[in-house]
Amino acid sequence: MKTVNVVFFENNAPIVVPNLSTLFTEALKTRIRNQSNLTVVRNDADGTFEGRITDYNIKPVAITGNDRSEATRLTITVSVKYTNKLVVEQSFEQSFSRFKDFQGSNLAPVEQALIADINRQLTEDIFNRAFANW
């Protein structure tokens, strides 16, 4: 395998963060560039990643006595279809989900950092699923 195509991952989650699709798609491309000798191309490739962001969820995980959230969890789920033209048996379709907890319930000041951390975890999972047998 020499080339891979990463198709833009649309955000179909109930909560839409405007830049999440771009951040995730670029994080996956960066992971592939940094951890393999593959060339990321736009069209005809030996392997193709495509899919969508299916969930962006914010839930309290630790409630204090006065019904305030002491800790909150941000979860992102992506559905990925990987097609390997050279070794068809290595193709897969799977959902990947990762989360990060943060203090309190105010997401705004930490949201972009949490998204970056979760994207790192998700892209590692996806990369390993596709290329762990290298």
SULGICOR-V693181 format. One record per helix or strand. SS is the DSSP state (H for helix, E for strand). FROM is the first residue (numbers start at 1). TO is the last residue. If there is no record, write none. Layout:
ss:from:to
SS:FROM:TO
SS:FROM:TO
This chain:
ss:from:to
E:3:6
E:10:11
H:20:35
E:39:41
E:47:63
E:69:84
H:88:90
E:92:103
H:111:131
